[in-house]
Amino acid sequence: MRETGQSLAELAAGMPRFPQTMINVKVARSFDPKTVPEVEDTVQKVALRLGDEGRVVLRPSGTEPVIRVMVEARDETDTVRCAEEIAAVVRRVAS
């Protein structure tokens, strides 16, 4: 803001907003999904598929036994499909 003299609203106007999907996967016990190769492989494959057109965030909740799967992508159908793909793997390894 200091460098450009623009307001935060003006600077943020240039940032595209993508659809976002969040799935909370209930697990018997909380775990770090980055330590499970099958989950991490799936996340990497999805992230590669999305490229610069989206992002994936996976993290355990700090307050309840769930793994939060969040995906943003340009296309809402892709967003939901990718989040469900990752959530299915988390469910499988958590059972």
N, CA, C and O atoms as a GROMACS GRO file, in nm:
protein
  380
    1MET      N    1   0.083  -0.117   0.000
    1MET     CA    2   0.000   0.000   0.000
    1MET      C    3   0.089   0.125   0.000
    1MET      O    4   0.063   0.223  -0.069
    2ARG      N    5   0.193   0.118   0.078
    2ARG     CA    6   0.284   0.232   0.086
    2ARG      C    7   0.351   0.257  -0.049
    2ARG      O    8   0.363   0.372  -0.093
    3GLU      N    9   0.394   0.149  -0.114
    3GLU     CA   10   0.466   0.164  -0.240
    3GLU      C   11   0.377   0.215  -0.352
    3GLU      O   12   0.421   0.298  -0.433
    4THR      N   13   0.253   0.168  -0.358
    4THR     CA   14   0.166   0.203  -0.471
    4THR      C   15   0.074   0.320  -0.442
    4THR      O   16   0.026   0.386  -0.535
    5GLY      N   17   0.048   0.346  -0.314
    5GLY     CA   18  -0.047   0.451  -0.280
    5GLY      C   19  -0.191   0.407  -0.295
    5GLY      O   20  -0.283   0.487  -0.279
    6GLN      N   21  -0.210   0.278  -0.326
    6GLN     CA   22  -0.347   0.226  -0.342
    6GLN      C   23  -0.398   0.175  -0.207
    6GLN      O   24  -0.321   0.140  -0.118
    7SER      N   25  -0.531   0.172  -0.196
    7SER     CA   26  -0.592   0.116  -0.076
    7SER      C   27  -0.585  -0.036  -0.083
    7SER      O   28  -0.558  -0.094  -0.188
    8LEU      N   29  -0.611  -0.100   0.030
    8LEU     CA   30  -0.612  -0.246   0.032
    8LEU      C   31  -0.720  -0.300  -0.061
    8LEU      O   32  -0.698  -0.400  -0.129
    9ALA      N   33  -0.834  -0.236  -0.065
    9ALA     CA   34  -0.943  -0.279  -0.153
    9ALA      C   35  -0.900  -0.272  -0.299
    9ALA      O   36  -0.932  -0.361  -0.378
   10GLU      N   37  -0.828  -0.167  -0.336
   10GLU     CA   38  -0.781  -0.154  -0.474
   10GLU      C   39  -0.679  -0.262  -0.509
   10GLU      O   40  -0.683  -0.319  -0.618
   11LEU      N   41  -0.589  -0.290  -0.417
   11LEU     CA   42  -0.490  -0.395  -0.441
   11LEU      C   43  -0.555  -0.532  -0.449
   11LEU      O   44  -0.518  -0.613  -0.534
   12ALA      N   45  -0.650  -0.559  -0.362
   12ALA     CA   46  -0.716  -0.690  -0.359
   12ALA      C   47  -0.808  -0.711  -0.479
   12ALA      O   48  -0.837  -0.826  -0.514
   13ALA      N   49  -0.853  -0.604  -0.542
   13ALA     CA   50  -0.943  -0.617  -0.657
   13ALA      C   51  -0.879  -0.695  -0.771
   13ALA      O   52  -0.950  -0.754  -0.852
   14GLY      N   53  -0.746  -0.696  -0.778
   14GLY     CA   54  -0.677  -0.768  -0.884
   14GLY      C   55  -0.658  -0.916  -0.856
   14GLY      O   56  -0.606  -0.988  -0.941
   15MET      N   57  -0.699  -0.961  -0.739
   15MET     CA   58  -0.683  -1.102  -0.703
   15MET      C   59  -0.811  -1.179  -0.738
   15MET      O   60  -0.919  -1.146  -0.690
   16PRO      N   61  -0.799  -1.282  -0.823
   16PRO     CA   62  -0.919  -1.358  -0.857
   16PRO      C   63  -0.967  -1.440  -0.737
   16PRO      O   64  -0.887  -1.490  -0.658
   17ARG      N   65  -1.098  -1.453  -0.724
   17ARG     CA   66  -1.157  -1.536  -0.619
   17ARG      C   67  -1.203  -1.667  -0.682
   17ARG      O   68  -1.279  -1.667  -0.779
   18PHE      N   69  -1.156  -1.779  -0.626
   18PHE     CA   70  -1.192  -1.910  -0.677
   18PHE      C   71  -1.290  -1.975  -0.582
   18PHE      O   72  -1.290  -1.946  -0.462
   19PRO      N   73  -1.375  -2.064  -0.634
   19PRO     CA   74  -1.463  -2.142  -0.545
   19PRO      C   75  -1.379  -2.226  -0.448
   19PRO      O   76  -1.270  -2.272  -0.484
   20GLN      N   77  -1.429  -2.245  -0.329
   20GLN     CA   78  -1.357  -2.319  -0.226
   20GLN      C   79  -1.450  -2.425  -0.167
   20GLN      O   80  -1.568  -2.400  -0.143
   21THR      N   81  -1.394  -2.542  -0.144
   21THR     CA   82  -1.468  -2.650  -0.079
   21THR      C   83  -1.389  -2.698   0.041
   21THR      O   84  -1.268  -2.720   0.033
   22MET      N   85  -1.459  -2.715   0.153
   22MET     CA   86  -1.396  -2.766   0.276
   22MET      C   87  -1.472  -2.890   0.318
   22MET      O   88  -1.595  -2.888   0.330
   23ILE      N   89  -1.398  -2.998   0.342
   23ILE     CA   90  -1.458  -3.122   0.394
   23ILE      C   91  -1.386  -3.155   0.523
   23ILE      O   92  -1.264  -3.164   0.528
   24ASN      N   93  -1.464  -3.174   0.629
   24ASN     CA   94  -1.409  -3.216   0.757
   24ASN      C   95  -1.425  -3.367   0.767
   24ASN      O   96  -1.536  -3.417   0.776
   25VAL      N   97  -1.314  -3.439   0.766
   25VAL     CA   98  -1.316  -3.585   0.772
   25VAL      C   99  -1.297  -3.627   0.917
   25VAL      O  100  -1.192  -3.602   0.976
   26LYS      N  101  -1.398  -3.692   0.974
   26LYS     CA  102  -1.387  -3.740   1.112
   26LYS      C  103  -1.292  -3.858   1.118
   26LYS      O  104  -1.297  -3.949   1.034
   27VAL      N  105  -1.205  -3.856   1.217
   27VAL     CA  106  -1.107  -3.963   1.236
   27VAL      C  107  -1.114  -4.010   1.380
   27VAL      O  108  -1.155  -3.935   1.469
   28ALA      N  109  -1.074  -4.134   1.404
   28ALA     CA  110  -1.077  -4.189   1.539
   28ALA      C  111  -0.976  -4.116   1.629
   28ALA      O  112  -1.003  -4.091   1.746
   29ARG      N  113  -0.862  -4.082   1.571
   29ARG     CA  114  -0.761  -4.006   1.644
   29ARG      C  115  -0.697  -3.910   1.545
   29ARG      O  116  -0.679  -3.941   1.428
   30SER      N  117  -0.663  -3.793   1.595
   30SER     CA  118  -0.602  -3.692   1.508
   30SER      C  119  -0.461  -3.737   1.467
   30SER      O  120  -0.390  -3.800   1.545
   31PHE      N  121  -0.421  -3.703   1.346
   31PHE     CA  122  -0.287  -3.734   1.299
   31PHE      C  123  -0.246  -3.628   1.197
   31PHE      O  124  -0.331  -3.557   1.142
   32ASP      N  125  -0.118  -3.619   1.172
   32ASP     CA  126  -0.067  -3.526   1.073
   32ASP      C  127  -0.075  -3.593   0.936
   32ASP      O  128   0.000  -3.687   0.911
   33PRO      N  129  -0.162  -3.547   0.848
   33PRO     CA  130  -0.178  -3.614   0.718
   33PRO      C  131  -0.052  -3.610   0.632
   33PRO      O  132  -0.036  -3.692   0.542
   34LYS      N  133   0.039  -3.517   0.660
   34LYS     CA  134   0.164  -3.510   0.582
   34LYS      C  135   0.257  -3.626   0.612
   34LYS      O  136   0.353  -3.649   0.538
   35THR      N  137   0.229  -3.699   0.719
   35THR     CA  138   0.315  -3.812   0.755
   35THR      C  139   0.265  -3.944   0.697
   35THR      O  140   0.328  -4.048   0.718
   36VAL      N  141   0.154  -3.941   0.626
   36VAL     CA  142   0.097  -4.062   0.567
   36VAL      C  143   0.122  -4.058   0.416
   36VAL      O  144   0.061  -3.976   0.345
   37PRO      N  145   0.210  -4.145   0.366
   37PRO     CA  146   0.248  -4.138   0.224
   37PRO      C  147   0.130  -4.142   0.126
   37PRO      O  148   0.130  -4.068   0.028
   38GLU      N  149   0.031  -4.226   0.152
   38GLU     CA  150  -0.082  -4.236   0.060
   38GLU      C  151  -0.159  -4.103   0.051
   38GLU      O  152  -0.201  -4.062  -0.057
   39VAL      N  153  -0.176  -4.038   0.165
   39VAL     CA  154  -0.245  -3.908   0.166
   39VAL      C  155  -0.159  -3.804   0.096
   39VAL      O  156  -0.207  -3.730   0.011
   40GLU      N  157  -0.032  -3.798   0.132
   40GLU     CA  158   0.056  -3.698   0.073
   40GLU      C  159   0.069  -3.717  -0.078
   40GLU      O  160   0.074  -3.618  -0.151
   41ASP      N  161   0.075  -3.842  -0.126
   41ASP     CA  162   0.081  -3.868  -0.270
   41ASP      C  163  -0.044  -3.815  -0.341
   41ASP      O  164  -0.035  -3.754  -0.447
   42THR      N  165  -0.160  -3.840  -0.281
   42THR     CA  166  -0.285  -3.793  -0.340
   42THR      C  167  -0.290  -3.641  -0.344
   42THR      O  168  -0.330  -3.583  -0.444
   43VAL      N  169  -0.250  -3.578  -0.235
   43VAL     CA  170  -0.247  -3.431  -0.231
   43VAL      C  171  -0.156  -3.376  -0.339
   43VAL      O  172  -0.192  -3.281  -0.408
   44GLN      N  173  -0.038  -3.436  -0.356
   44GLN     CA  174   0.057  -3.390  -0.458
   44GLN      C  175   0.001  -3.408  -0.599
   44GLN      O  176   0.017  -3.320  -0.684
   45LYS      N  177  -0.065  -3.520  -0.624
   45LYS     CA  178  -0.125  -3.544  -0.757
   45LYS      C  179  -0.233  -3.442  -0.787
   45LYS      O  180  -0.240  -3.389  -0.898
   46VAL      N  181  -0.318  -3.415  -0.688
   46VAL     CA  182  -0.425  -3.317  -0.707
   46VAL      C  183  -0.366  -3.178  -0.728
   46VAL      O  184  -0.410  -3.104  -0.816
   47ALA      N  185  -0.267  -3.142  -0.649
   47ALA     CA  186  -0.203  -3.011  -0.662
   47ALA      C  187  -0.139  -2.995  -0.800
   47ALA      O  188  -0.146  -2.888  -0.860
   48LEU      N  189  -0.076  -3.100  -0.849
   48LEU     CA  190  -0.017  -3.096  -0.984
   48LEU      C  191  -0.124  -3.077  -1.090
   48LEU      O  192  -0.106  -3.000  -1.184
   49ARG      N  193  -0.235  -3.148  -1.075
   49ARG     CA  194  -0.345  -3.136  -1.169
   49ARG      C  195  -0.401  -2.993  -1.171
   49ARG      O  196  -0.433  -2.940  -1.277
   50LEU      N  197  -0.412  -2.933  -1.054
   50LEU     CA  198  -0.466  -2.797  -1.046
   50LEU      C  199  -0.366  -2.693  -1.094
   50LEU      O  200  -0.404  -2.590  -1.150
   51GLY      N  201  -0.238  -2.720  -1.074
   51GLY     CA  202  -0.135  -2.626  -1.115
   51GLY      C  203  -0.156  -2.489  -1.053
   51GLY      O  204  -0.183  -2.478  -0.933
   52ASP      N  205  -0.142  -2.385  -1.134
   52ASP     CA  206  -0.160  -2.248  -1.086
   52ASP      C  207  -0.307  -2.209  -1.077
   52ASP      O  208  -0.340  -2.096  -1.039
   53GLU      N  209  -0.396  -2.301  -1.110
   53GLU     CA  210  -0.539  -2.272  -1.111
   53GLU      C  211  -0.608  -2.313  -0.981
   53GLU      O  212  -0.731  -2.316  -0.975
   54GLY      N  213  -0.531  -2.345  -0.878
   54GLY     CA  214  -0.594  -2.383  -0.751
   54GLY      C  215  -0.491  -2.416  -0.646
   54GLY      O  216  -0.370  -2.407  -0.668
   55ARG      N  217  -0.542  -2.455  -0.528
   55ARG     CA  218  -0.452  -2.494  -0.419
   55ARG      C  219  -0.523  -2.592  -0.328
   55ARG      O  220  -0.646  -2.601  -0.326
   56VAL      N  221  -0.442  -2.666  -0.251
   56VAL     CA  222  -0.490  -2.766  -0.159
   56VAL      C  223  -0.431  -2.738  -0.021
   56VAL      O  224  -0.311  -2.713  -0.009
   57VAL      N  225  -0.514  -2.742   0.082
   57VAL     CA  226  -0.467  -2.730   0.220
   57VAL      C  227  -0.527  -2.845   0.299
   57VAL      O  228  -0.648  -2.868   0.296
   58LEU      N  229  -0.442  -2.917   0.369
   58LEU     CA  230  -0.484  -3.030   0.451
   58LEU      C  231  -0.422  -3.014   0.588
   58LEU      O  232  -0.301  -2.995   0.600
   59ARG      N  233  -0.506  -3.020   0.693
   59ARG     CA  234  -0.451  -3.004   0.827
   59ARG      C  235  -0.543  -3.067   0.930
   59ARG      O  236  -0.664  -3.071   0.911
   60PRO      N  237  -0.484  -3.115   1.039
   60PRO     CA  238  -0.568  -3.165   1.148
   60PRO      C  239  -0.628  -3.048   1.224
   60PRO      O  240  -0.566  -2.943   1.238
   61SER      N  241  -0.749  -3.068   1.274
   61SER     CA  242  -0.811  -2.967   1.359
   61SER      C  243  -0.736  -2.962   1.491
   61SER      O  244  -0.686  -3.064   1.538
   62GLY      N  245  -0.730  -2.847   1.551
   62GLY     CA  246  -0.668  -2.836   1.681
   62GLY      C  247  -0.765  -2.860   1.795
   62GLY      O  248  -0.724  -2.870   1.911
   63THR      N  249  -0.896  -2.872   1.763
   63THR     CA  250  -0.996  -2.883   1.870
   63THR      C  251  -1.084  -3.006   1.862
   63THR      O  252  -1.154  -3.037   1.959
   64GLU      N  253  -1.081  -3.076   1.750
   64GLU     CA  254  -1.166  -3.195   1.737
   64GLU      C  255  -1.098  -3.298   1.649
   64GLU      O  256  -1.006  -3.264   1.573
   65PRO      N  257  -1.142  -3.425   1.657
   65PRO     CA  258  -1.075  -3.530   1.578
   65PRO      C  259  -1.120  -3.529   1.431
   65PRO      O  260  -1.191  -3.620   1.387
   66VAL      N  261  -1.079  -3.429   1.358
   66VAL     CA  262  -1.108  -3.421   1.214
   66VAL      C  263  -0.984  -3.374   1.140
   66VAL      O  264  -0.899  -3.303   1.195
   67ILE      N  265  -0.977  -3.415   1.016
   67ILE     CA  266  -0.876  -3.364   0.923
   67ILE      C  267  -0.952  -3.272   0.828
   67ILE      O  268  -1.050  -3.314   0.767
   68ARG      N  269  -0.908  -3.150   0.816
   68ARG     CA  270  -0.975  -3.052   0.730
   68ARG      C  271  -0.909  -3.057   0.590
   68ARG      O  272  -0.788  -3.039   0.576
   69VAL      N  273  -0.993  -3.081   0.491
   69VAL     CA  274  -0.949  -3.087   0.351
   69VAL      C  275  -1.009  -2.966   0.280
   69VAL      O  276  -1.131  -2.956   0.267
   70MET      N  277  -0.925  -2.874   0.235
   70MET     CA  278  -0.973  -2.755   0.166
   70MET      C  279  -0.909  -2.749   0.028
   70MET      O  280  -0.788  -2.765   0.013
   71VAL      N  281  -0.994  -2.726  -0.071
   71VAL     CA  282  -0.946  -2.713  -0.209
   71VAL      C  283  -1.009  -2.588  -0.269
   71VAL      O  284  -1.128  -2.563  -0.254
   72GLU      N  285  -0.926  -2.510  -0.338
   72GLU     CA  286  -0.972  -2.398  -0.418
   72GLU      C  287  -0.931  -2.426  -0.562
   72GLU      O  288  -0.820  -2.473  -0.588
   73ALA      N  289  -1.020  -2.398  -0.655
   73ALA     CA  290  -0.987  -2.413  -0.797
   73ALA      C  291  -1.074  -2.319  -0.878
   73ALA      O  292  -1.178  -2.272  -0.831
   74ARG      N  293  -1.031  -2.291  -0.998
   74ARG     CA  294  -1.106  -2.199  -1.085
   74ARG      C  295  -1.247  -2.252  -1.113
   74ARG      O  296  -1.343  -2.175  -1.119
   75ASP      N  297  -1.258  -2.382  -1.130
   75ASP     CA  298  -1.385  -2.445  -1.164
   75ASP      C  299  -1.445  -2.512  -1.040
   75ASP      O  300  -1.377  -2.592  -0.976
   76GLU      N  301  -1.569  -2.482  -1.007
   76GLU     CA  302  -1.631  -2.536  -0.886
   76GLU      C  303  -1.645  -2.688  -0.891
   76GLU      O  304  -1.630  -2.754  -0.788
   77THR      N  305  -1.672  -2.744  -1.007
   77THR     CA  306  -1.683  -2.889  -1.020
   77THR      C  307  -1.550  -2.955  -0.986
   77THR      O  308  -1.547  -3.056  -0.915
   78ASP      N  309  -1.440  -2.899  -1.037
   78ASP     CA  310  -1.307  -2.951  -1.005
   78ASP      C  311  -1.278  -2.939  -0.856
   78ASP      O  312  -1.218  -3.028  -0.795
   79THR      N  313  -1.321  -2.827  -0.797
   79THR     CA  314  -1.297  -2.804  -0.655
   79THR      C  315  -1.360  -2.915  -0.572
   79THR      O  316  -1.294  -2.973  -0.486
   80VAL      N  317  -1.485  -2.944  -0.597
   80VAL     CA  318  -1.556  -3.046  -0.521
   80VAL      C  319  -1.497  -3.184  -0.548
   80VAL      O  320  -1.475  -3.262  -0.455
   81ARG      N  321  -1.471  -3.215  -0.674
   81ARG     CA  322  -1.417  -3.346  -0.711
   81ARG      C  323  -1.281  -3.371  -0.644
   81ARG      O  324  -1.257  -3.480  -0.592
   82CYS      N  325  -1.195  -3.272  -0.646
   82CYS     CA  326  -1.061  -3.287  -0.588
   82CYS      C  327  -1.069  -3.302  -0.436
   82CYS      O  328  -0.999  -3.385  -0.378
   83ALA      N  329  -1.154  -3.222  -0.372
   83ALA     CA  330  -1.169  -3.232  -0.226
   83ALA      C  331  -1.224  -3.369  -0.187
   83ALA      O  332  -1.178  -3.428  -0.089
   84GLU      N  333  -1.320  -3.420  -0.262
   84GLU     CA  334  -1.377  -3.552  -0.232
   84GLU      C  335  -1.274  -3.662  -0.255
   84GLU      O  336  -1.271  -3.760  -0.179
   85GLU      N  337  -1.191  -3.648  -0.357
   85GLU     CA  338  -1.086  -3.747  -0.385
   85GLU      C  339  -0.988  -3.756  -0.267
   85GLU      O  340  -0.954  -3.866  -0.223
   86ILE      N  341  -0.945  -3.643  -0.218
   86ILE     CA  342  -0.852  -3.641  -0.105
   86ILE      C  343  -0.920  -3.692   0.022
   86ILE      O  344  -0.862  -3.770   0.097
   87ALA      N  345  -1.043  -3.647   0.046
   87ALA     CA  346  -1.116  -3.689   0.166
   87ALA      C  347  -1.136  -3.840   0.169
   87ALA      O  348  -1.131  -3.901   0.275
   88ALA      N  349  -1.160  -3.901   0.053
   88ALA     CA  350  -1.178  -4.046   0.046
   88ALA      C  351  -1.052  -4.119   0.091
   88ALA      O  352  -1.060  -4.221   0.160
   89VAL      N  353  -0.937  -4.068   0.051
   89VAL     CA  354  -0.810  -4.131   0.091
   89VAL      C  355  -0.788  -4.112   0.241
   89VAL      O  356  -0.745  -4.206   0.309
   90VAL      N  357  -0.818  -3.994   0.293
   90VAL     CA  358  -0.804  -3.971   0.436
   90VAL      C  359  -0.895  -4.065   0.514
   90VAL      O  360  -0.853  -4.124   0.614
   91ARG      N  361  -1.019  -4.081   0.468
   91ARG     CA  362  -1.112  -4.174   0.536
   91ARG      C  363  -1.057  -4.316   0.537
   91ARG      O  364  -1.063  -4.385   0.639
   92ARG      N  365  -1.004  -4.358   0.422
   92ARG     CA  366  -0.953  -4.494   0.408
   92ARG      C  367  -0.836  -4.520   0.503
   92ARG      O  368  -0.830  -4.624   0.569
   93VAL      N  369  -0.743  -4.426   0.511
   93VAL     CA  370  -0.626  -4.449   0.598
   93VAL      C  371  -0.658  -4.427   0.745
   93VAL      O  372  -0.586  -4.475   0.833
   94ALA      N  373  -0.765  -4.354   0.773
   94ALA     CA  374  -0.801  -4.325   0.912
   94ALA      C  375  -0.887  -4.434   0.974
   94ALA      O  376  -0.908  -4.436   1.095
   95SER      N  377  -0.938  -4.525   0.891
   95SER     CA  378  -1.026  -4.629   0.947
   95SER      C  379  -0.950  -4.751   0.991
   95SER      O  380  -1.010  -4.847   1.040
   0.00000   0.00000   0.00000
